[in-house]
């Protein structure tokens, strides 16, 4: 007589079906006792009448698994993960094992191995706030989400910096990435210019309420209520929309989270430690990212508009401020006195308004009705002539004075002036 080994749950089900067959309980009672549907109760009853007790024993019991890896193979894979990818998720670790080591296995298999070895932990599902979903736009270029993500992108190999991210709402495709020291208007000028030169003008940019995009001072009484970046986009006939919260621009926020995982680890494997090397690495990374994660748009139409001949990007992406020329043909900007060279054009400009163009590359122009005005510079901040002769007894005091002045200039020149961290070399970046 063959003895069939059964588990405790299988034995319990057998007793319930026997009671049902002997009319001691109803089908509804059997379904409640076993935690299954009434339809499944009838399936089990038919199987019991046909095959007897063996109907409750799994047909796979005692047979080898369809996917069985040798112990040495598992040991090698786990050793590689522990040595190189200890903080990688199972999906990314599985990709790297295949790409870099020629080890191919299923993601779920590696997940279970990492769980058993303590290299991965399941995150409990937590109840999150419910937000009304916003469907993607239909066309590429209809809405481009932009954001800056400050992070230790190079870990302990380089400085903390910010990644400017441009992502298309219709496809979740990365359109432009750029590492910068920090979010500033000049950095967004350079990144937006590169975007427009490659793709053309989108219908609108979608951003947060950062001071680059929106005037946040409630007591602001001057100006037109538009930031320098907003003025540049308005000049190019591009709208900018500010989201009320991070959930509204969830595509770029989720992309930031993915980049802080994948991009950081890819640059670790490539040994990248500087902003310059990171920016050189980004185009190839973007191509691979878009191949994996980009979605097809609802419409094949690309609504980017080509740049027109009168779209002067140099003048559009410049910090502009108006100043009044004094009777002595001088004006002040960022604590620097500019003296206009007297000629037949500048002499009639006394008490009139001119515009100062402060360019991202460090150039500066003073313009009136489209004409560049010649000028000389007198910096009111005191500086010591590096070629001056200093007596030995006064050397300590002079060095202290130089250090104090350099520290003041390095921090700021004027509270109303632009942040120059992202600007090229200019006459304001001294010290």
C-alpha positions as CSV (number, residue, x, y, z in Angstrom):
1,X,0.0,0.0,0.0
2,X,1.4,3.4,-1.0
3,X,1.6,6.0,1.7
4,X,1.1,9.6,0.5
5,X,2.8,12.3,2.5
6,X,0.5,15.3,3.0
7,X,0.9,18.7,4.6
8,X,-1.3,19.9,7.4
9,X,-3.3,22.3,5.1
10,X,-3.9,19.4,2.7
11,X,-5.1,17.1,5.5
12,X,-7.5,19.8,6.7
13,X,-8.9,20.2,3.2
14,X,-9.4,16.4,2.9
15,X,-11.4,16.3,6.1
16,X,-13.6,19.2,4.9
17,X,-14.3,17.6,1.5
18,X,-15.1,14.2,3.3
19,X,-17.6,16.0,5.5
20,X,-19.2,17.6,2.4
21,X,-19.3,14.3,0.6
22,X,-21.1,12.7,3.7
23,X,-23.6,15.6,3.8
24,X,-22.4,16.8,7.2
25,X,-21.8,20.3,6.0
26,X,-23.0,22.5,3.1
27,X,-20.9,23.8,0.2
28,X,-21.0,27.3,1.7
29,X,-19.7,26.0,5.0
30,X,-16.9,24.2,3.2
31,X,-15.9,27.4,1.3
32,X,-15.8,29.3,4.5
33,X,-13.7,26.7,6.3
34,X,-11.1,26.5,3.5
35,X,-11.2,30.2,2.6
36,X,-12.0,29.5,-1.1
37,X,-15.0,30.1,-3.4
38,X,-18.0,27.8,-3.7
39,X,-16.9,27.1,-7.3
40,X,-13.5,25.8,-6.1
41,X,-15.2,23.7,-3.5
42,X,-17.1,21.8,-6.2
43,X,-13.8,21.4,-8.2
44,X,-12.2,19.8,-5.2
45,X,-15.3,17.5,-4.6
46,X,-15.2,16.2,-8.2
47,X,-11.4,15.6,-8.0
48,X,-11.9,13.7,-4.7
49,X,-14.5,11.5,-6.2
50,X,-12.3,10.8,-9.2
51,X,-8.8,10.4,-7.8
52,X,-9.3,10.1,-4.0
53,X,-6.8,11.3,-1.5
54,X,-4.1,12.0,-4.2
55,X,-6.2,14.9,-5.5
56,X,-5.1,17.0,-2.6
57,X,-1.4,16.4,-3.1
58,X,0.6,18.7,-5.4
59,X,1.7,16.9,-8.6
60,X,5.0,18.8,-8.4
61,X,6.0,17.3,-5.1
62,X,9.2,15.4,-5.1
63,X,10.2,16.6,-8.6
64,X,13.1,18.9,-9.4
65,X,12.6,22.6,-10.0
66,X,12.3,23.9,-13.5
67,X,15.1,26.4,-12.8
68,X,17.8,24.9,-10.6
69,X,21.1,26.7,-10.3
70,X,24.2,24.9,-8.9
71,X,25.3,26.1,-5.5
72,X,28.6,27.3,-6.9
73,X,26.8,29.5,-9.4
74,X,24.7,31.1,-6.6
75,X,27.8,31.6,-4.4
76,X,29.6,33.4,-7.3
77,X,26.7,35.7,-8.1
78,X,26.1,36.7,-4.4
79,X,29.8,37.3,-4.0
80,X,29.9,39.7,-7.0
81,X,26.8,41.5,-5.7
82,X,28.2,41.8,-2.2
83,X,31.6,43.1,-3.5
84,X,30.3,45.5,-6.2
85,X,26.6,46.1,-6.0
86,X,25.7,45.8,-2.3
87,X,23.5,48.9,-2.4
88,X,22.0,48.1,-5.8
89,X,18.4,47.0,-6.2
90,X,17.7,43.5,-7.7
91,X,16.8,44.8,-11.1
92,X,19.9,47.0,-11.6
93,X,22.2,44.4,-10.0
94,X,20.8,41.8,-12.4
95,X,21.5,44.0,-15.3
96,X,25.1,44.7,-14.2
97,X,25.8,41.0,-13.6
98,X,24.8,40.3,-17.2
99,X,26.5,43.3,-18.7
100,X,29.8,43.2,-16.8
101,X,30.2,39.6,-15.7
102,X,28.2,37.5,-18.2
103,X,26.0,36.0,-15.5
104,X,22.4,35.8,-16.6
105,X,19.6,34.9,-14.2
106,X,16.1,36.0,-13.4
107,X,15.4,39.2,-11.5
108,X,13.1,37.4,-9.1
109,X,15.7,34.7,-8.5
110,X,18.3,37.3,-7.6
111,X,15.8,39.1,-5.5
112,X,15.1,36.0,-3.4
113,X,18.8,35.3,-3.0
114,X,19.5,38.9,-1.9
115,X,16.6,38.7,0.6
116,X,18.1,35.5,2.0
117,X,21.6,37.0,2.3
118,X,20.3,40.3,3.8
119,X,21.4,42.3,0.8
120,X,17.8,43.5,0.1
121,X,14.8,44.2,2.2
122,X,11.1,44.3,1.0
123,X,9.6,47.7,1.7
124,X,6.2,47.5,3.3
125,X,3.4,49.0,1.4
126,X,2.4,52.2,3.1
127,X,-0.8,54.2,2.6
128,X,0.1,57.3,0.6
129,X,-2.0,60.5,0.1
130,X,-4.3,60.1,-2.9
131,X,-3.7,62.7,-5.7
132,X,-5.9,63.1,-8.7
133,X,-4.0,61.7,-11.7
134,X,-3.0,64.0,-14.5
135,X,-2.8,62.4,-17.9
136,X,0.2,62.9,-20.1
137,X,0.1,65.6,-22.8
138,X,-0.4,64.2,-26.3
139,X,2.5,65.7,-28.2
140,X,6.3,66.0,-27.7
141,X,7.2,69.5,-26.8
142,X,3.8,70.5,-25.5
143,X,4.9,70.6,-21.9
144,X,8.5,70.2,-20.6
145,X,9.1,69.8,-16.9
146,X,12.2,71.3,-15.5
147,X,13.8,71.0,-12.1
148,X,17.1,71.1,-10.2
149,X,18.1,68.2,-8.0
150,X,20.8,68.9,-5.4
151,X,22.5,65.7,-4.4
152,X,25.9,64.1,-3.7
153,X,26.1,63.0,-7.3
154,X,29.7,62.0,-7.1
155,X,29.4,60.6,-3.5
156,X,32.6,61.2,-1.6
157,X,34.7,61.5,-4.8
158,X,33.6,65.1,-5.7
159,X,31.6,68.1,-4.5
160,X,27.9,68.3,-3.9
161,X,26.2,69.8,-6.9
162,X,22.9,70.2,-8.7
163,X,21.6,68.4,-11.8
164,X,19.3,70.4,-14.0
165,X,16.7,68.1,-15.5
166,X,14.5,68.7,-18.5
167,X,11.9,65.9,-19.1
168,X,9.1,65.8,-21.7
169,X,5.7,65.3,-20.2
170,X,4.3,63.3,-23.1
171,X,7.0,60.6,-23.1
172,X,9.0,60.9,-19.8
173,X,12.0,61.2,-22.1
174,X,15.0,63.0,-20.7
175,X,15.6,66.0,-23.0
176,X,18.5,67.7,-21.4
177,X,20.7,67.1,-18.3
178,X,23.5,69.4,-17.0
179,X,25.5,69.4,-13.8
180,X,26.0,72.8,-12.2
181,X,27.3,74.0,-8.8
182,X,23.8,75.3,-7.8
183,X,20.5,76.5,-9.2
184,X,21.0,80.0,-10.6
185,X,19.5,82.1,-13.3
186,X,22.7,82.0,-15.4
187,X,22.8,78.2,-15.2
188,X,19.2,77.9,-16.4
189,X,20.0,80.4,-19.1
190,X,22.8,78.2,-20.4
191,X,20.7,74.9,-20.1
192,X,17.6,76.4,-21.8
193,X,19.7,77.8,-24.6
194,X,21.2,74.4,-25.3
195,X,17.7,72.9,-25.2
196,X,16.3,75.4,-27.7
197,X,19.2,75.0,-30.1
198,X,18.8,71.2,-30.1
199,X,15.0,70.8,-30.2
200,X,13.4,74.2,-30.8
201,X,10.9,76.1,-28.7
202,X,8.4,74.1,-26.6
203,X,4.9,75.4,-25.9
204,X,5.6,75.7,-22.1
205,X,8.0,74.9,-19.3
206,X,6.6,73.4,-16.1
207,X,8.5,74.2,-12.9
208,X,8.3,74.6,-9.2
209,X,8.2,77.9,-7.3
210,X,11.9,78.4,-7.2
211,X,13.0,82.1,-7.2
212,X,14.5,81.6,-10.7
213,X,11.0,81.1,-12.1
214,X,8.7,83.1,-9.9
215,X,8.8,86.3,-7.9
216,X,8.1,85.0,-4.4
217,X,8.2,88.2,-2.4
218,X,4.7,89.2,-1.4
219,X,5.7,92.8,-0.7
220,X,7.4,93.4,-4.1
221,X,6.2,96.7,-5.4
222,X,8.6,97.3,-8.3
223,X,9.1,95.6,-11.6
224,X,6.6,93.7,-13.8
225,X,6.2,90.7,-11.5
226,X,8.4,88.6,-13.9
227,X,11.8,87.1,-13.1
228,X,14.8,87.4,-15.5
229,X,14.2,83.8,-16.6
230,X,10.5,84.4,-17.1
231,X,11.3,87.6,-19.1
232,X,13.7,85.6,-21.3
233,X,11.0,83.0,-22.1
234,X,8.4,85.7,-22.7
235,X,10.7,87.3,-25.2
236,X,11.0,84.0,-27.0
237,X,7.2,83.4,-26.9
238,X,7.5,80.4,-24.4
239,X,5.1,80.1,-21.5
240,X,6.2,79.1,-18.0
241,X,3.8,77.4,-15.5
242,X,4.6,77.0,-11.8
243,X,3.3,73.9,-10.1
244,X,1.5,74.3,-6.8
245,X,3.3,71.3,-5.3
246,X,5.9,68.6,-6.1
247,X,3.1,66.0,-6.8
248,X,1.9,68.1,-9.7
249,X,5.2,67.7,-11.5
250,X,5.5,64.0,-10.5
251,X,7.3,62.9,-13.7
252,X,10.4,65.0,-13.1
253,X,10.3,64.2,-9.4
254,X,10.2,60.5,-10.1
255,X,12.9,60.9,-12.7
256,X,15.1,62.6,-10.0
257,X,14.7,59.6,-7.7
258,X,15.7,57.2,-10.5
259,X,18.6,59.4,-11.4
260,X,19.8,59.6,-7.8
261,X,19.9,55.8,-7.9
262,X,21.1,54.8,-11.3
263,X,23.1,57.8,-12.4
264,X,25.1,57.9,-9.2
265,X,26.0,54.2,-9.5
266,X,26.8,54.3,-13.2
267,X,29.2,57.2,-12.5
268,X,30.7,55.3,-9.6
269,X,31.4,52.3,-11.9
270,X,32.9,54.7,-14.5
271,X,35.1,56.5,-11.9
272,X,33.6,59.9,-12.6
273,X,34.4,62.5,-9.9
274,X,34.1,66.0,-11.4
275,X,31.3,68.1,-12.9
276,X,33.1,68.4,-16.2
277,X,33.5,64.6,-16.5
278,X,29.9,64.1,-15.4
279,X,28.6,66.4,-18.1
280,X,30.6,64.5,-20.7
281,X,29.1,61.3,-19.5
282,X,25.5,62.5,-19.5
283,X,24.6,62.2,-23.3
284,X,25.4,58.4,-23.4
285,X,23.5,57.9,-20.1
286,X,20.5,59.8,-21.5
287,X,20.3,57.6,-24.6
288,X,20.4,54.4,-22.5
289,X,17.8,55.8,-20.0
290,X,15.4,56.9,-22.7
291,X,15.7,53.5,-24.4
292,X,14.7,51.8,-21.2
293,X,12.1,54.1,-19.7
294,X,10.7,56.5,-22.4
295,X,7.0,56.0,-23.4
296,X,5.6,56.5,-26.9
297,X,3.5,59.7,-27.2
298,X,-0.2,59.7,-27.9
299,X,0.4,61.7,-31.1
300,X,3.3,61.5,-33.5
301,X,3.2,65.3,-33.9
302,X,6.2,67.2,-32.5
303,X,5.0,70.7,-31.5
304,X,8.5,72.2,-30.9
305,X,8.7,75.4,-33.0
306,X,11.9,76.2,-34.8
307,X,13.9,79.3,-33.8
308,X,13.1,82.3,-35.9
309,X,15.7,84.7,-37.4
310,X,14.6,87.4,-34.9
311,X,15.0,85.1,-31.9
312,X,18.3,86.4,-30.6
313,X,19.3,83.9,-27.9
314,X,22.3,86.0,-26.8
315,X,20.1,89.0,-25.8
316,X,17.2,86.9,-24.6
317,X,19.3,84.9,-22.1
318,X,21.0,87.8,-20.5
319,X,20.4,89.5,-17.2
320,X,18.9,92.9,-18.0
321,X,18.5,95.9,-15.7
322,X,17.7,99.5,-16.5
323,X,19.8,102.4,-15.1
324,X,19.5,106.2,-15.3
325,X,22.6,108.0,-16.7
326,X,23.8,110.9,-14.5
327,X,24.7,114.3,-15.7
328,X,28.3,113.3,-15.6
329,X,27.5,110.3,-17.9
330,X,27.9,107.7,-15.2
331,X,25.8,104.8,-13.9
332,X,26.2,102.2,-11.2
333,X,25.5,98.5,-11.5
334,X,26.4,95.9,-8.9
335,X,28.6,98.3,-6.9
336,X,30.6,99.2,-9.9
337,X,30.7,102.7,-11.4
338,X,30.5,102.7,-15.3
339,X,31.7,105.9,-17.0
340,X,30.3,106.4,-20.5
341,X,32.9,107.7,-23.0
342,X,31.7,111.2,-24.1
343,X,30.8,111.4,-27.8
344,X,28.0,112.6,-29.9
345,X,25.9,109.5,-29.0
346,X,26.4,109.4,-25.2
347,X,26.3,113.2,-24.4
348,X,22.5,113.5,-25.0
349,X,21.8,110.5,-22.7
350,X,22.1,112.4,-19.4
351,X,19.1,111.7,-17.2
352,X,17.9,109.0,-19.7
353,X,17.4,105.3,-19.2
354,X,19.8,102.7,-20.6
355,X,19.9,98.9,-20.3
356,X,22.7,96.9,-18.8
357,X,23.1,93.4,-20.4
358,X,24.9,91.0,-18.1
359,X,25.6,87.8,-20.1
360,X,26.2,84.3,-18.8
361,X,29.7,84.1,-20.3
362,X,30.8,87.2,-18.4
363,X,30.4,89.8,-21.1
364,X,28.7,93.1,-20.1
365,X,27.1,95.7,-22.5
366,X,25.4,99.0,-21.9
367,X,22.8,99.6,-24.6
368,X,20.4,102.4,-25.6
369,X,17.9,101.8,-28.4
370,X,19.9,98.9,-29.8
371,X,23.3,100.7,-29.8
372,X,26.2,99.5,-27.6
373,X,27.7,102.4,-25.6
374,X,31.5,102.6,-25.0
375,X,32.4,102.8,-21.3
376,X,35.1,102.6,-18.7
377,X,34.9,100.9,-15.3
378,X,35.6,102.2,-11.8
379,X,35.2,99.5,-9.2
380,X,34.3,101.2,-5.9
381,X,35.4,98.2,-3.9
382,X,38.8,99.0,-2.5
383,X,41.6,96.8,-3.8
384,X,45.3,96.8,-3.2
385,X,47.6,97.2,-6.2
386,X,49.4,93.9,-6.6
387,X,52.4,95.7,-7.9
388,X,52.6,98.2,-5.0
389,X,55.6,98.4,-2.8
390,X,54.9,97.6,0.8
391,X,57.3,98.2,3.7
392,X,58.2,95.1,5.7
393,X,56.7,96.7,8.9
394,X,53.3,97.2,7.2
395,X,53.2,93.8,5.4
396,X,51.1,92.1,8.1
397,X,48.4,94.9,8.1
398,X,48.3,95.0,4.3
399,X,47.8,91.2,4.1
400,X,45.0,91.4,6.7
401,X,43.3,94.1,4.7
402,X,43.6,92.1,1.4
403,X,42.2,89.0,3.1
404,X,39.2,90.9,4.5
405,X,38.4,92.5,1.2
406,X,38.7,89.3,-0.7
407,X,36.4,87.5,1.7
408,X,33.8,90.3,1.3
409,X,34.0,90.2,-2.5
410,X,33.9,86.3,-2.6
411,X,30.6,86.3,-0.7
412,X,28.6,88.9,-2.5
413,X,28.7,92.3,-4.1
414,X,25.1,93.4,-4.1
415,X,22.0,91.8,-2.7
416,X,20.0,92.8,-5.8
417,X,22.6,91.5,-8.2
418,X,22.4,88.1,-9.9
419,X,24.1,85.1,-8.3
420,X,27.3,84.6,-10.3
421,X,28.1,81.1,-9.4
422,X,27.1,79.8,-12.8
423,X,28.5,82.8,-14.8
424,X,31.8,82.8,-16.7
425,X,34.7,85.0,-15.8
426,X,33.5,88.6,-15.5
427,X,34.7,91.8,-14.0
428,X,32.4,91.2,-11.0
429,X,34.0,87.8,-10.1
430,X,37.1,89.1,-8.3
431,X,38.6,87.9,-5.1
